[in-house]
Amino acid sequence: MIKVGTIEITRIEEMMLAEPLASFVGIGPDELAAQRDWHGAEFFNEAEQSFVTSVHVWLVKTPTLTILVDTGGGNAKDRPMSPRFHMRDVPFLDELAKSGVRREDVNLILLTHLHVDHVGWNTMMVDGKWVPTFPNATYVMSAKEVEARDPKQGGAARPPGAQAPFIDSVQPIIDAGLARLVEGNETIAEGIDLMPIPGHAPGQMAIRIRSGGKEALFIADAMHQPIQVRYPHVNSKYCEDQELARKTRAELLAYAADHDALILPGHFGKPHGGHVVRDPKGGYHFVPLSGAV
């Protein structure tokens, strides 16, 4: 568990994946070799030439709220365009329960963006119907992102397989009246606010936590792997706007370094988060958390 002042943060793992080196744009043997002094087996599998990738949900507990940041890939979801998330059957809710949280206990879901691996547990199948998994929660999501994904709006030109995450994991939340659409710069609760970090997705938002003079940033997929701290020009192929993703990453790294903010991304391998420090010669280094979370 991570403590940020009076706020407690716990990582709930859904699954571990191997992301091929080829999924990243602008990285090669030289960049990998220069980082081998710190990116060991917890970050990169040399034999498979793949990055260790975690799909997880962040559980945030304040004195008054129980919050989830994103909801992973979900179970029983038809994902023909994303085989890794197709018809999964993982004990995510059991893992959440081990942390002392039932579905009914969650007050707030903060969705950084609406990609397939961040919205899946929004809903679950009950009697042949997708219903909200967390019935007592408000689901906060970007209005811009909803417009871009909704098949009746910006998502109309997307193939049916690409529309599925919105149809089965977002639309039921809207229909149930549990969605709160935001611009991406609002204060959500005491010590919790939103920061726009577009590029990987059009409405992607960071969640900023501040308490007791400390700060943490849930940065979603602004960075997929720690090597992007040293090489911020490196993009995942999943970034929808490649140039904007690079610009946002550069701004985010500067902010994290200047504010000593703990970064908690959506997919880093063990220990899943850390700090950004400036290199006197230019650029940044990633300092992983001490101990796994």
MIZAVEX-926857 format. One record per residue (C-alpha): residue number from 1; z, y, x. Coordinates in nm, 2 decimals. Each point is the difference from the previous one (the first is absolute). Last residue first. Layout:
MIZAVEX-926857
<NUM <Z Y X>>
...
end
This chain:
MIZAVEX-926857
<293 <-0.47 -0.24 0.27>>
<292 <-0.02 -0.14 0.35>>
<291 <0.21 0.14 0.29>>
<290 <-0.03 0.32 0.20>>
<289 <-0.27 0.20 -0.18>>
<288 <-0.32 0.03 0.19>>
<287 <-0.08 0.29 0.22>>
<286 <-0.37 0.10 -0.04>>
<285 <-0.15 0.23 0.26>>
<284 <-0.18 0.32 -0.05>>
<283 <-0.28 0.22 0.14>>
<282 <0.01 0.21 0.32>>
<281 <0.13 -0.04 0.35>>
<280 <0.35 0.07 -0.11>>
<279 <-0.04 -0.28 -0.26>>
<278 <0.14 0.12 -0.34>>
<277 <0.22 -0.24 -0.19>>
<276 <-0.06 -0.18 -0.33>>
<275 <0.28 -0.20 -0.14>>
<274 <0.03 -0.35 -0.14>>
<273 <-0.10 -0.24 -0.28>>
<272 <-0.09 -0.36 -0.08>>
<271 <0.23 -0.18 0.25>>
<270 <-0.21 -0.22 -0.01>>
<269 <-0.37 0.06 -0.11>>
<268 <-0.12 0.32 -0.15>>
<267 <-0.15 -0.02 -0.35>>
<266 <0.12 0.27 -0.24>>
<265 <0.14 0.25 0.24>>
<264 <0.36 0.11 0.06>>
<263 <0.00 0.30 0.23>>
<262 <0.34 0.14 0.11>>
<261 <-0.02 0.37 0.02>>
<260 <0.09 0.18 0.33>>
<259 <-0.12 0.32 -0.17>>
<258 <-0.25 0.11 0.27>>
<257 <-0.11 -0.36 0.07>>
<256 <-0.05 -0.10 -0.36>>
<255 <-0.18 0.33 -0.08>>
<254 <-0.24 -0.04 0.29>>
<253 <-0.07 -0.36 -0.09>>
<252 <-0.07 0.10 -0.36>>
<251 <-0.24 0.28 0.10>>
<250 <-0.20 -0.24 0.22>>
<249 <0.00 -0.27 -0.26>>
<248 <-0.13 0.25 -0.27>>
<247 <-0.29 0.10 0.22>>
<246 <-0.09 -0.36 0.08>>
<245 <0.01 -0.10 -0.36>>
<244 <-0.21 0.30 -0.09>>
<243 <-0.27 -0.12 0.24>>
<242 <0.00 -0.36 -0.14>>
<241 <0.01 0.08 -0.37>>
<240 <0.05 -0.33 -0.17>>
<239 <0.22 -0.15 0.27>>
<238 <-0.04 -0.38 -0.04>>
<237 <-0.18 -0.03 0.33>>
<236 <0.33 0.09 0.16>>
<235 <-0.03 0.30 0.22>>
<234 <0.06 0.07 0.37>>
<233 <-0.02 0.37 0.09>>
<232 <0.38 0.00 0.00>>
<231 <0.01 -0.20 0.32>>
<230 <0.36 0.00 0.13>>
<229 <0.14 0.00 -0.35>>
<228 <-0.29 -0.21 -0.12>>
<227 <0.13 -0.29 0.22>>
<226 <0.29 -0.03 -0.24>>
<225 <-0.22 -0.15 -0.27>>
<224 <-0.11 0.09 -0.36>>
<223 <0.05 0.37 0.03>>
<222 <-0.06 0.24 -0.29>>
<221 <0.05 -0.32 -0.19>>
<220 <0.33 0.07 -0.16>>
<219 <0.18 0.28 0.18>>
<218 <0.36 -0.06 -0.13>>
<217 <0.16 0.29 0.19>>
<216 <0.36 0.00 0.11>>
<215 <0.23 0.30 0.07>>
<214 <0.36 0.05 0.12>>
<213 <0.23 0.30 -0.04>>
<212 <0.22 -0.19 -0.24>>
<211 <-0.28 -0.07 -0.24>>
<210 <-0.38 0.05 0.00>>
<209 <-0.26 -0.25 -0.13>>
<208 <-0.37 0.09 0.00>>
<207 <-0.24 -0.22 -0.20>>
<206 <-0.36 0.03 0.13>>
<205 <-0.28 0.04 -0.25>>
<204 <-0.35 -0.15 -0.02>>
<203 <-0.22 0.18 -0.25>>
<202 <-0.34 -0.06 0.14>>
<201 <0.08 -0.32 0.18>>
<200 <0.00 -0.06 0.38>>
<199 <-0.08 0.37 0.02>>
<198 <0.28 0.18 -0.18>>
<197 <0.36 0.06 0.12>>
<196 <0.15 0.22 -0.27>>
<195 <0.38 0.03 0.04>>
<194 <0.25 -0.10 -0.27>>
<193 <0.37 0.07 -0.03>>
<192 <0.33 -0.18 0.01>>
<191 <0.33 0.16 0.10>>
<190 <0.11 0.07 -0.35>>
<189 <-0.26 -0.14 -0.23>>
<188 <-0.38 0.00 -0.03>>
<187 <-0.08 0.33 0.17>>
<186 <-0.38 0.04 -0.05>>
<185 <-0.28 0.02 0.26>>
<184 <-0.23 -0.28 -0.12>>
<183 <-0.16 0.15 -0.31>>
<182 <0.19 -0.23 -0.23>>
<181 <-0.06 -0.25 -0.29>>
<180 <0.31 -0.15 -0.15>>
<179 <-0.07 -0.35 -0.14>>
<178 <0.24 -0.19 -0.23>>
<177 <-0.18 0.07 -0.33>>
<176 <-0.08 -0.37 -0.05>>
<175 <-0.37 0.08 0.00>>
<174 <0.03 0.17 0.34>>
<173 <0.18 -0.30 0.14>>
<172 <-0.25 -0.24 -0.15>>
<171 <-0.28 0.21 0.16>>
<170 <0.14 -0.04 0.35>>
<169 <0.04 -0.37 0.08>>
<168 <-0.26 -0.19 -0.21>>
<167 <-0.28 0.26 -0.04>>
<166 <0.07 0.20 0.31>>
<165 <0.01 -0.31 0.23>>
<164 <-0.31 -0.14 -0.18>>
<163 <-0.24 0.29 0.06>>
<162 <-0.11 -0.12 0.34>>
<161 <-0.09 -0.34 -0.14>>
<160 <-0.20 0.16 -0.28>>
<159 <-0.22 0.19 0.24>>
<158 <0.08 0.38 0.05>>
<157 <-0.22 0.25 -0.18>>
<156 <0.25 0.07 -0.27>>
<155 <0.28 0.06 0.24>>
<154 <-0.01 0.38 -0.03>>
<153 <0.07 0.00 -0.37>>
<152 <0.00 -0.27 -0.26>>
<151 <0.04 -0.26 0.27>>
<150 <0.32 0.18 0.12>>
<149 <0.02 -0.01 0.38>>
<148 <-0.09 0.36 0.10>>
<147 <0.17 0.16 -0.29>>
<146 <0.32 -0.21 0.06>>
<145 <-0.01 0.10 0.37>>
<144 <-0.03 0.37 -0.09>>
<143 <0.29 -0.03 -0.24>>
<142 <0.21 -0.16 0.28>>
<141 <0.26 -0.25 -0.12>>
<140 <0.36 -0.01 -0.10>>
<139 <0.10 -0.30 -0.20>>
<138 <0.32 0.07 -0.20>>
<137 <0.21 -0.31 -0.01>>
<136 <0.19 -0.18 -0.28>>
<135 <-0.26 -0.27 -0.07>>
<134 <-0.05 -0.10 0.37>>
<133 <-0.27 -0.27 -0.02>>
<132 <-0.20 0.20 -0.25>>
<131 <-0.21 -0.23 -0.22>>
<130 <-0.33 -0.18 0.06>>
<129 <-0.06 -0.23 -0.30>>
<128 <-0.05 -0.37 -0.04>>
<127 <0.35 -0.07 -0.12>>
<126 <0.15 0.19 0.29>>
<125 <-0.21 0.08 0.31>>
<124 <0.16 0.24 0.25>>
<123 <-0.06 0.37 0.06>>
<122 <0.07 0.26 0.27>>
<121 <0.03 -0.29 0.23>>
<120 <-0.36 0.04 0.11>>
<119 <-0.01 0.37 0.07>>
<118 <0.01 0.04 0.38>>
<117 <-0.22 -0.29 0.13>>
<116 <-0.30 0.08 -0.24>>
<115 <-0.02 0.37 0.09>>
<114 <0.17 0.25 -0.23>>
<113 <0.17 0.25 0.23>>
<112 <0.35 0.09 0.11>>
<111 <0.15 -0.15 -0.32>>
<110 <0.36 0.11 -0.05>>
<109 <0.17 -0.23 -0.25>>
<108 <0.32 0.13 -0.15>>
<107 <0.30 -0.13 -0.19>>
<106 <0.01 -0.36 0.11>>
<105 <0.29 -0.20 -0.14>>
<104 <-0.19 -0.18 -0.27>>
<103 <-0.20 -0.19 0.26>>
<102 <0.32 -0.12 0.16>>
<101 <0.13 0.14 0.33>>
<100 <0.27 -0.16 0.22>>
<99 <-0.21 -0.03 0.31>>
<98 <-0.04 -0.37 -0.07>>
<97 <-0.14 0.10 -0.34>>
<96 <-0.29 0.18 0.19>>
<95 <-0.08 -0.32 0.18>>
<94 <0.00 -0.19 -0.33>>
<93 <-0.23 0.26 -0.14>>
<92 <-0.24 -0.05 0.29>>
<91 <-0.01 -0.38 -0.03>>
<90 <-0.38 -0.03 0.07>>
<89 <-0.27 -0.14 -0.21>>
<88 <-0.33 0.17 0.08>>
<87 <-0.30 -0.02 -0.23>>
<86 <-0.22 0.20 0.24>>
<85 <0.18 0.23 0.24>>
<84 <-0.16 -0.14 0.32>>
<83 <-0.32 -0.04 -0.18>>
<82 <-0.05 0.37 -0.06>>
<81 <-0.33 0.05 -0.18>>
<80 <0.06 -0.29 -0.24>>
<79 <0.35 0.13 -0.07>>
<78 <0.13 -0.15 -0.33>>
<77 <0.38 0.06 0.01>>
<76 <0.23 -0.29 -0.05>>
<75 <0.28 0.16 0.21>>
<74 <0.03 0.35 0.14>>
<73 <-0.16 0.17 0.30>>
<72 <0.27 0.24 0.11>>
<71 <0.22 0.22 -0.22>>
<70 <0.01 0.35 0.15>>
<69 <0.32 0.18 0.10>>
<68 <0.26 -0.15 -0.22>>
<67 <0.30 0.21 -0.12>>
<66 <0.35 -0.06 -0.12>>
<65 <0.16 0.33 -0.08>>
<64 <0.34 0.17 -0.03>>
<63 <0.18 -0.03 0.34>>
<62 <-0.35 -0.06 0.16>>
<61 <-0.15 -0.34 0.04>>
<60 <-0.35 -0.04 0.15>>
<59 <-0.18 -0.34 -0.01>>
<58 <-0.32 0.01 0.21>>
<57 <-0.26 -0.25 -0.10>>
<56 <-0.18 -0.22 0.25>>
<55 <-0.34 -0.13 0.12>>
<54 <0.04 -0.06 0.37>>
<53 <-0.29 -0.01 0.24>>
<52 <0.00 -0.16 0.34>>
<51 <-0.32 0.13 0.16>>
<50 <-0.27 -0.25 0.09>>
<49 <-0.18 -0.11 0.32>>
<48 <0.09 -0.36 -0.09>>
<47 <0.13 -0.10 0.34>>
<46 <0.14 0.35 0.07>>
<45 <0.19 0.03 -0.32>>
<44 <0.11 0.36 -0.03>>
<43 <0.30 0.18 -0.14>>
<42 <0.30 -0.23 0.03>>
<41 <-0.18 -0.19 0.28>>
<40 <0.04 0.29 0.23>>
<39 <-0.10 0.37 -0.04>>
<38 <0.22 0.15 0.27>>
<37 <-0.15 -0.03 0.34>>
<36 <-0.32 -0.13 -0.15>>
<35 <-0.10 0.36 -0.11>>
<34 <-0.25 0.08 0.27>>
<33 <-0.16 -0.34 -0.03>>
<32 <-0.06 0.05 -0.38>>
<31 <-0.17 0.34 0.05>>
<30 <-0.22 -0.13 0.28>>
<29 <-0.09 -0.32 -0.20>>
<28 <-0.14 0.20 -0.29>>
<27 <0.10 0.23 -0.29>>
<26 <-0.21 0.25 -0.18>>
<25 <-0.01 -0.15 -0.35>>
<24 <0.24 -0.26 -0.09>>
<23 <-0.06 -0.31 -0.22>>
<22 <-0.17 -0.16 0.30>>
<21 <0.34 -0.07 0.16>>
<20 <0.06 -0.24 -0.29>>
<19 <0.30 0.05 -0.23>>
<18 <0.22 -0.30 -0.01>>
<17 <0.23 0.00 -0.30>>
<16 <0.37 -0.02 -0.09>>
<15 <0.12 -0.01 -0.36>>
<14 <0.23 0.16 -0.25>>
<13 <0.27 0.14 0.22>>
<12 <0.27 0.22 -0.15>>
<11 <0.10 0.27 0.25>>
<10 <0.34 0.16 -0.06>>
<9 <0.08 0.37 0.00>>
<8 <0.35 0.15 -0.07>>
<7 <0.05 0.37 -0.07>>
<6 <0.33 0.18 0.07>>
<5 <-0.13 0.14 0.33>>
<4 <-0.31 -0.20 0.08>>
<3 <0.13 -0.36 0.04>>
<2 <-0.24 -0.28 0.08>>
<1 <0.08 -0.36 -0.11>>
end
